[in-house]
């Protein structure tokens, strides 16, 4: 237990020492991520269930998108601020994260 605590403290110290370059949070586009909260852009995206997720830009107007989910990892990034992801909003699509739409300025 003590070794785990020391390892956690070391990881936090390294992450805090280099805030301009993300290690755990504040990640740039193209860097590996586990959740969208880690990315500067606010989107952690993967192309298939077996692929590694990477930080990507949010979807622009008229681009494919996914609605915001609690999972934090997307097949298609959610829309930029001010845009709405209009598309199929089925329960099955919400569970499987496949309810894609198009970003529109409404």
Secondary structure, DSSP 8 states (H G I E B T S, - for coil): -HHHHHHHHHHHHHHHHTTTS-SSSSB-TTSB-SSGGGBSSS-EE-SSTTS--EE---B-TTSEEE---SS--BSS--B-TT-EEEE---HHHHHHT--EEEEE--
